[in-house]
Amino acid sequence: MEKNLPVPTSTPIVSTRQTLPVLPLRGTVIFPGLTAPIAAGRPGTLRAIEAALKGDRLVFAVAQRDNTEEPDPDILYSMGVIARIGQVQRGLGGVQLLLQGEQRATSLQYSTTEGYLSAVIVPVEELAPVEEKDPAFVALHKEIRERAAELGERRGLPEEVVHQVLDSVTEPGRFSDLVAGYIELPVPEKQGLLETLSVEDRLRKVLVHVQRQISLLEAQEEIKTQVQEELGERQREMFLREQMKAIQKELGDDDSSKEIEELRAKLEALDLPKQARTEVERELGRLERAGRESMEAQVIRTYLEWIAELPWNTVSDDQLDLKGASTQLDEDHYGLTDVKDRVLEFLAVRQLRAAQAAATESTDDTETKSKKARAIAKGPILLFTGPPGVGKTSIAKSIAQSLGREYVRVALGGARDEADIRGHRRTYVGAMPGRIIQGMKQAGSKNPVFLLDEVDKLGQSFQGDPSSALLEVLDPAQNDSFTDHYLGVPFDLSEVLFIATANYVQNIPGPLLDRMEVVEFAGYTEREKQEIAKKYLIPRQLEENGLGDKGVVFSDEAVASLVSQYTRESGVRQLEREVGKVARKVARRIATKEGVDPTADGVISADEVRELLGRPKVHPEKANLAHEVGIATGMYYTPMGGDIMFVEASVRSIAAPSSAGEGGAPVALILTGQLGDVMKESARAAFTYVTKNAEQLGIPRARLGAVETHIHVPAGAIPKDGPSAGVAISTALASELSGRPVRKDLAMTGEVTLRGRVLPIGGVKEKVLGALRAGITDIILPKANEADVEDVPEEARGKLRFHFVESLHEVLAIALLPEPGRTVGEPLAVVA
């Protein structure tokens, strides 16, 4: 790599060319006559130094235009300094050396040799003044000496040291280089001074920079003086306020003292823990000594008001009526049996503990009674997980109502600072407690139902991890002494019933998940959605849209149409939006009497829903219309619910390469449909099993020659992944290779191994419900998932036949029809 540089015509050059190692400088410029310490650590630079040390210790020191790690000729200036390496000290990270600038030089050519840059340079002579004794030049030289001395003294250097350094250089050119090397300037400006060859011009430029530095220091000194005067005024104001306070006390007009006494009385009425009481007394003493209007007094008063407003001992009485609680939960929510059972179990345990404690209360001492009270009040920490819109947040409020407790909700989605949970320390301006303590103040009781919403969407940043701060909050063994950074004293959270919600459990850190009891919310079935719409959504939307007294009724067909043709979700949020849309359109027609009133008979039918909402928005998959070869029906589920999918397989013969033998392995396996890595591996495992067991599966040997096998899963725009499609892929392959059609009314799911074993999968309930909705009547499931079928509603189970299998032989015996769909072994056209 070489770079030829033009030599400026105005530059006087002594035609003594020489080649020197290049020492690239980052962030600095060396001037002739100056000695500067340099730290070198880049490999190329170290090699250049070693090359110079082996010779005459001379290098070409030149500044970089950009502060890049790897120097390149394009980023190096052409003008530099011939410098001599002095003392060298080697270390682990590189070398420290002293560099003595000797003479300006310009580079004619840069090149890379033996791993470092070298340059062909010629020395450059500076342009002396026309007449050194000219009065103007002498005055300029004298002025810069005086200003340079002034700058050194303003920077705090001893006067004798400054004059000793400056007086040691008498030649004007070298003096300008000395001053330029010590003033603080950006690299481009220093490089400009280095490239200024005229001594007189360089003196003028250096003088401008020195004067600018002096002006900057003068401004800084002025600002410092103003700040000191302002601090003096504040101290004087504080003294006068203390005098005013004494005068007001003598006159009996001390409002501040009254406020402090009121605050003290409020705090003394609280039954605070010992540590909190000590801190409160200390802060009250500080508040009395501080001036009323001082910033410190305002901070202390705010802190004590927070202490006074927290529910240290206020407790809501639990309603331990199991029947009443059960009725309340059933009225508010349809289904969710597992969640309701868990709440009623909690109430039953509380009831029994309270009865047991009452039986032994007369013989217990005070400490024992306190321990038993905490044990009775200590509640579980529940985590409601499931897709959006299934009622996780709303049932938490119903739980609070059924227990007779206060309800607090804190949204944690997007929280990324530990201070959101623990608060800020009082040393910060505008400090405040974290969301936990704020929620307790909002509740006004020591035992509320505290909802931590969207706990799986906590973020992280350099300010801390809020999920780690929640570990203490959600640990029953520790949260009786939770310490907020702002309060600085423990607060008892052991009686709080914490409920967290999340959509994706896998996004919750393991230690945090371990502290919570997971309660899963499955998606609603279509039947459940219809019942929820009739009992809750439609009455609410009719009331909100002014139709509560208009006699508007949705027919069963209309509700079924809304559920199946206009929504696709596990919950009911979108369903409620569609119901609200219908209600608004009906309200508009009734109010304006425009067009045909769809509620003339008071009933909204499915046809009228179509008229109001337009064409259906959802087109779910339907079961195949005929038994086909090479097409199998699989099942999948997402947070929006379950459904079926088709797996297609096709085989074609191709010209066999010379390396392919009779009945050899197929040439290619093509996988399309935007499949993920796990699904691709399942397809390869299925392909291996089918080809290895071709004889048992009735696949002619001729079909296993030089062929191309293509597996495709439709809906190519949607990414797909997971191992549960292995059974369906195997069935489609076996069908295509054997010519036997797959049953159209059968859906299947399960992971396969190379040995043909069928392994268990997840999401059984959602997959089964999706298959039933698509018109499937028979379902193949892994034997290990037989118990999971109990989660499927009894209504759905009665409409389906389940086949539980352990191997692919069992799957194919059920899925493939005995009669072939085409002649087995029929030759395929060969494509060259």
KALINCOR-V68783 format. One record per residue. PSI is psi as a letter, one per 30 degrees, with the letter a starting at -180 (999 if undefined). OMEGA is omega in whole degrees, -180 to 180 (NA if undefined). D_CENTER is the distance of its C-alpha to the mean C-alpha in Angstrom with 1 decimal. Layout:
# KALINCOR-V68783
psi	omega	d_center
PSI	OMEGA	D_CENTER
PSI	OMEGA	D_CENTER
This chain:
# KALINCOR-V68783
psi	omega	d_center
j	-180	45.4
l	177	47.8
j	178	47.8
k	-177	51.0
k	177	51.0
k	179	53.7
k	180	55.8
k	-177	56.3
f	-178	60.0
f	-176	60.1
j	177	59.0
k	-175	62.0
k	170	61.7
j	-169	63.7
h	175	64.0
i	-178	63.0
k	173	60.2
l	180	58.3
k	-178	55.2
l	172	52.8
k	-178	49.4
k	175	46.6
j	-179	44.5
k	-179	41.5
k	178	40.4
k	174	37.0
g	180	36.9
l	176	40.7
k	179	44.1
k	180	47.3
l	177	50.6
k	178	54.1
f	-179	55.7
k	175	52.4
k	-176	51.1
k	175	47.3
k	-178	45.2
k	174	42.8
k	-178	40.0
k	180	39.6
f	-180	37.2
k	-176	36.6
e	-179	38.5
e	179	40.5
e	179	41.4
e	179	42.6
e	178	44.8
e	179	46.3
e	179	47.1
e	179	48.7
e	179	50.8
e	-179	52.0
f	178	52.9
f	-179	55.1
b	-177	57.0
g	177	58.0
g	178	54.6
k	176	54.1
l	174	50.8
j	-178	49.8
j	-176	47.0
k	-176	45.2
l	175	42.0
k	175	39.0
e	-179	38.0
k	-179	34.2
i	-179	32.5
l	-176	31.6
e	-178	31.7
j	-179	34.3
k	-179	37.3
k	-180	38.9
e	-178	42.3
f	-177	40.8
g	179	38.9
k	174	41.8
l	178	44.4
f	-179	48.0
k	177	49.5
a	-176	49.1
k	169	51.2
j	-174	53.3
l	179	52.3
k	180	53.7
k	178	51.6
b	-178	52.9
k	180	51.7
k	178	48.9
j	-176	46.8
k	178	44.7
a	-178	41.6
e	-175	38.7
g	-179	36.5
b	-179	39.3
l	171	42.4
k	-177	43.4
l	175	46.5
k	-176	48.7
k	-179	49.3
j	178	52.6
k	-176	52.7
e	-175	56.2
k	175	56.5
k	177	54.7
l	177	54.4
k	-177	53.0
k	175	51.6
f	-176	53.4
k	172	51.2
k	176	48.1
l	179	47.8
k	178	45.9
k	176	48.2
h	173	47.4
g	176	43.7
l	-180	44.1
k	171	45.1
l	-176	48.7
k	171	50.5
j	-171	54.0
l	171	54.8
k	177	57.8
l	-178	58.4
k	178	58.5
k	177	60.9
l	-178	60.2
j	-180	62.5
l	178	64.8
l	-179	66.0
e	-180	69.2
j	-176	71.0
f	-178	69.4
g	177	72.0
k	-176	71.2
e	-179	70.8
e	-180	67.5
e	179	66.0
e	179	67.3
e	179	65.8
e	180	62.4
e	-180	62.5
e	-178	63.5
e	-178	60.9
e	177	58.0
e	-180	59.3
e	-179	59.5
e	178	56.1
e	177	54.6
e	179	56.3
e	180	55.0
e	179	51.4
e	180	51.7
e	179	53.2
f	177	50.5
f	175	47.9
g	179	49.7
k	177	51.6
k	-175	55.2
e	-178	57.8
e	178	60.0
e	180	57.2
e	-178	56.3
e	179	59.9
e	-179	60.5
e	-176	57.7
e	-178	58.6
f	-179	62.4
f	-180	62.0
j	-178	61.4
f	-177	64.2
k	-173	63.7
e	-179	61.8
e	179	59.6
e	179	58.5
e	179	58.0
e	177	55.6
e	179	53.6
e	-179	53.5
e	-180	52.1
e	-179	49.7
f	-175	48.3
f	180	47.6
l	-177	46.2
j	-179	42.5
l	172	41.8
l	-177	39.2
e	-179	40.1
e	-180	41.3
e	176	43.7
e	178	45.0
e	177	45.5
e	177	47.5
e	179	49.8
e	-177	50.2
f	177	51.3
j	-174	53.7
f	179	57.0
k	-178	59.3
e	-178	59.8
e	179	60.7
e	-179	57.6
e	177	55.4
e	-179	57.0
e	-179	56.3
e	179	52.6
e	179	52.1
e	179	54.0
e	-179	51.6
e	179	48.5
e	180	50.2
e	178	51.2
e	178	47.6
e	179	46.4
e	179	49.1
e	179	48.2
e	179	44.5
e	178	45.7
e	179	48.1
e	179	45.3
e	179	43.2
e	179	46.2
e	179	46.9
e	180	43.3
e	179	43.7
e	179	47.0
e	179	45.7
e	179	42.9
e	177	45.5
e	180	47.8
e	178	45.0
e	177	44.2
e	178	48.0
e	180	48.1
e	178	45.4
e	178	47.3
e	179	50.4
e	179	48.7
e	179	47.5
e	180	51.1
e	180	52.6
e	177	50.2
e	177	51.3
e	178	54.9
e	180	54.1
e	179	52.6
e	179	55.9
e	179	58.0
e	179	56.1
e	178	56.6
e	-179	60.3
f	-179	60.5
g	-178	58.6
h	-176	56.0
i	179	52.8
e	-178	50.0
e	180	47.5
e	178	49.3
e	179	49.5
e	-180	45.7
e	-180	45.2
e	177	47.7
e	178	46.2
e	179	42.7
e	180	44.5
e	180	46.3
e	-179	43.1
e	179	41.4
f	179	44.6
f	180	44.6
k	175	41.3
i	-175	41.6
l	171	39.0
l	-175	38.3
e	-178	40.2
e	178	37.3
e	179	36.2
e	180	39.9
e	-180	40.4
e	180	37.4
e	180	38.7
e	180	42.2
e	-180	41.1
e	176	39.1
e	177	42.0
e	178	44.3
e	180	42.1
e	179	42.0
e	-179	45.8
f	-177	46.2
l	176	43.8
k	-174	45.0
e	-175	44.2
g	-179	42.6
l	180	40.9
e	-180	37.1
e	180	37.1
e	179	39.1
e	179	36.6
e	-179	33.7
e	-179	35.8
e	178	37.0
e	180	33.5
e	-178	32.5
e	177	35.7
e	175	35.3
e	179	31.9
e	-176	33.7
f	-175	36.5
f	179	34.4
k	-179	32.4
i	-178	33.9
e	-176	35.1
g	179	37.8
k	-176	37.5
k	175	37.1
k	178	37.3
k	-180	39.9
k	172	38.7
j	-175	40.4
h	178	41.4
j	-176	43.1
e	-179	41.8
e	179	43.7
e	179	42.5
e	179	38.9
e	178	39.2
e	-180	40.9
e	-179	38.2
e	180	35.4
e	179	37.5
e	-175	38.2
f	-174	34.6
k	177	33.1
k	-180	34.6
b	180	34.0
h	-175	31.1
e	-177	33.9
e	-179	31.7
e	-180	29.8
e	178	33.1
e	-179	34.8
e	179	32.2
e	180	32.7
e	175	36.4
e	178	36.4
e	179	34.7
e	-180	37.4
e	178	40.1
e	177	39.1
e	-179	39.0
e	-179	42.4
e	178	44.0
e	180	42.6
e	179	43.9
e	180	47.3
e	179	47.4
e	-180	46.7
e	-177	49.3
f	-177	51.9
g	-173	51.6
e	-173	50.9
f	-177	54.5
f	-177	54.6
k	173	51.2
l	-174	50.8
e	-179	48.3
e	179	45.7
e	178	46.0
e	-180	45.6
e	178	42.4
e	-180	40.9
e	179	41.9
e	178	40.5
e	180	37.1
e	179	37.4
e	-174	38.3
f	-175	35.5
k	-176	32.7
l	179	30.7
l	174	28.3
j	-172	24.6
k	174	23.8
j	177	20.7
j	-179	21.3
k	178	19.5
l	-179	20.3
l	-180	19.8
k	171	19.5
g	-179	22.8
g	173	24.7
g	-178	25.3
e	-177	22.8
e	-176	22.5
e	-179	26.2
f	176	27.7
e	177	26.2
e	178	28.3
e	177	31.3
e	178	31.0
e	180	31.3
e	-179	34.3
f	178	35.9
f	-176	35.6
g	-179	36.8
l	174	33.8
l	-177	31.7
k	179	28.4
k	177	25.2
k	176	21.9
k	179	18.6
j	-177	15.6
f	-180	12.4
k	179	10.1
f	178	7.7
k	-175	9.3
g	-179	7.8
k	179	11.4
e	-179	13.8
f	175	16.5
e	-179	15.2
e	-173	16.7
f	-179	19.4
l	-180	20.4
k	175	21.7
l	-172	24.8
f	178	27.8
f	-179	28.4
k	176	25.9
k	-180	27.3
g	-180	26.1
l	179	24.7
l	180	24.3
l	178	23.5
l	-174	20.1
f	-180	19.5
e	-180	21.4
e	176	24.5
e	178	24.3
e	178	24.2
e	176	27.2
e	179	29.1
e	-179	28.5
e	-179	29.8
g	177	32.9
l	-175	33.4
f	-175	32.5
h	179	31.8
l	165	29.7
j	-171	27.6
j	-178	24.1
k	173	21.4
j	-171	17.8
k	176	16.4
h	-177	13.2
f	179	12.4
f	-177	10.4
g	174	7.7
k	179	7.1
a	176	4.3
l	176	5.8
a	178	8.1
f	180	11.7
f	177	12.9
l	-178	12.2
j	-178	10.5
f	179	11.5
e	176	11.8
e	177	14.4
f	179	16.1
f	-178	16.6
e	179	18.5
e	-178	21.6
e	-173	21.4
g	176	21.5
j	-178	24.0
f	-179	27.5
f	-176	29.1
f	-169	27.4
g	173	26.5
f	178	30.1
h	178	29.5
k	-178	26.0
j	174	26.0
k	-178	24.1
e	-177	24.0
e	-179	25.9
e	-179	28.5
g	179	29.1
l	-178	31.0
k	174	30.2
k	-174	29.8
j	176	30.6
g	-172	28.0
f	-178	29.8
f	-180	31.5
k	173	28.4
j	-179	27.6
k	174	23.8
k	178	22.4
l	177	18.8
l	180	17.6
l	173	15.1
e	-176	15.3
j	-178	14.0
e	-176	15.2
f	179	13.9
f	-179	10.3
k	178	11.9
k	-176	12.7
e	-180	16.4
e	179	18.0
e	179	16.6
e	-179	17.7
f	-178	21.0
f	-175	21.8
l	176	21.9
j	-173	24.4
k	174	22.9
j	-174	24.8
k	175	24.1
j	177	24.7
l	177	26.1
l	180	26.6
k	171	29.9
l	180	32.8
e	178	34.7
e	179	37.4
e	178	35.1
e	179	33.5
e	179	37.0
e	178	38.0
e	179	34.9
e	-178	35.7
e	-173	39.4
f	-171	38.9
e	-169	35.9
e	-177	34.5
e	177	37.7
e	-179	39.5
e	-179	36.6
e	177	36.2
e	179	40.0
e	-178	40.2
f	-177	37.4
g	173	39.2
g	-178	42.7
g	-176	44.0
f	-178	44.5
g	-177	48.2
g	177	48.8
g	-180	49.3
k	-179	46.6
k	174	45.9
k	176	43.6
l	179	45.5
e	179	44.1
e	179	44.1
e	179	42.1
e	179	39.4
e	178	39.3
e	178	39.0
e	-177	36.1
e	-171	34.3
f	-173	35.1
f	-175	35.4
f	178	33.0
l	174	29.9
j	-175	27.9
l	176	25.4
e	-180	25.3
a	-175	25.5
g	-179	27.7
e	179	25.8
e	178	26.9
e	179	30.3
e	177	30.7
e	179	29.8
e	176	32.5
e	178	35.0
e	178	34.3
e	177	35.0
e	-178	38.3
e	-180	39.2
e	180	38.7
e	176	40.8
e	179	43.5
e	180	43.5
e	-179	44.0
e	178	46.9
e	-176	48.5
e	-176	48.2
f	-178	49.5
h	178	51.7
k	175	50.6
a	-179	51.3
k	179	51.9
j	-178	50.6
f	-178	48.6
g	-179	49.3
e	178	53.0
g	177	53.6
f	-176	50.6
k	175	48.7
j	-178	45.8
l	179	46.3
e	178	44.1
e	179	46.0
e	174	45.3
e	178	41.6
e	180	41.8
e	-176	43.8
e	-174	41.4
f	-179	38.0
a	-176	39.3
l	178	38.8
k	-177	36.5
f	-175	32.9
k	178	32.2
i	-178	34.2
l	178	33.5
k	176	35.0
l	-180	38.5
l	-180	40.5
k	-178	42.6
f	-177	46.0
l	174	47.9
k	-177	47.9
l	177	46.8
k	174	46.8
g	179	43.5
j	178	41.2
l	-178	39.5
j	176	37.4
a	-180	34.1
k	178	31.6
l	174	27.9
l	177	25.4
l	175	22.0
f	179	20.3
f	179	22.8
a	-178	25.8
l	179	28.1
l	177	30.5
l	174	32.8
l	-180	32.6
k	175	35.4
k	-177	35.7
k	177	38.3
k	179	40.3
k	-179	42.9
k	175	45.2
k	178	47.5
k	176	49.9
l	-180	49.7
k	-176	52.1
k	175	51.9
l	-176	51.5
f	-178	54.2
f	-177	52.0
k	180	51.5
l	179	54.2
k	179	55.7
g	-178	53.1
a	-178	50.5
k	178	46.8
l	-176	45.4
e	-172	44.6
k	172	41.2
j	-177	38.4
k	180	36.4
k	180	33.2
l	-179	31.9
g	-179	29.8
h	-178	26.3
k	177	26.2
l	-176	23.5
e	-178	24.5
e	-180	25.2
e	177	27.4
e	178	29.2
e	177	30.0
e	180	31.4
e	179	33.5
e	178	35.0
e	178	35.7
e	-180	37.4
e	179	39.4
e	-179	40.6
e	-176	41.8
e	-178	43.6
e	-180	45.4
e	-178	46.4
h	-176	47.8
e	-176	49.4
e	179	52.9
f	-178	52.0
g	178	50.1
g	-180	53.1
k	180	51.6
k	-180	54.4
e	180	54.2
f	-179	54.8
f	-176	51.4
g	178	49.7
b	-180	51.2
i	-178	49.6
l	176	47.3
k	-178	43.9
k	-177	41.7
k	176	39.1
k	-177	36.5
k	174	34.7
j	-176	32.4
l	-171	32.7
h	-174	30.0
f	-180	29.0
f	-176	26.3
k	177	24.2
k	-179	22.4
k	178	23.8
l	180	23.3
l	-176	24.4
f	-169	27.7
f	179	29.4
g	-177	31.1
e	-180	33.3
e	-179	36.2
e	179	36.3
e	179	36.2
e	-179	39.0
e	179	41.1
e	179	40.7
e	-179	41.8
e	179	44.7
e	-178	45.8
e	-177	45.9
e	-179	47.6
f	-178	50.1
g	-180	50.8
k	-178	50.3
l	178	48.4
k	180	45.5
k	-177	46.0
f	-175	44.6
g	-174	44.0
k	174	42.0
l	-173	38.3
l	176	36.8
k	180	33.7
k	177	33.3
k	-179	32.2
l	176	35.1
l	179	36.2
f	180	38.6
g	177	41.3
g	176	40.8
k	179	39.3
j	-175	37.2
l	-177	34.1
l	180	32.3
a	180	29.3
l	177	27.0
h	-176	26.9
e	-176	30.7
e	-177	31.1
e	180	29.0
e	-179	30.6
e	-180	34.1
e	177	33.7
e	178	32.5
e	178	35.5
e	179	37.9
f	-179	36.8
f	178	37.5
g	178	41.1
k	179	40.8
f	-179	43.4
k	-177	42.9
k	175	39.8
k	179	39.5
l	174	37.2
k	180	36.9
e	-179	39.3
f	179	36.6
g	-177	35.0
e	-179	38.2
f	-178	37.2
f	-180	34.1
f	178	36.5
f	178	37.4
f	-180	34.1
k	180	35.4
k	-177	37.4
e	179	41.1
e	179	41.9
e	-180	39.9
e	-179	41.2
f	-178	44.7
g	-173	44.2
l	171	43.0
k	-177	44.5
k	176	42.3
j	-178	43.1
k	-172	41.6
l	177	41.9
f	-178	41.3
l	180	42.2
f	176	42.2
e	178	46.0
e	-180	45.7
e	-176	43.2
e	177	45.4
e	180	48.5
e	-169	46.9
e	-175	45.1
k	178	47.8
k	-177	50.9
e	-178	54.2
k	-179	55.8
l	177	54.5
f	175	53.2
l	-177	55.0
k	-180	57.3
k	179	55.7
g	180	55.8
k	-176	56.6
k	180	56.4
l	179	53.7
k	-180	54.4
k	180	53.7
j	-178	51.6
999	NA	52.4
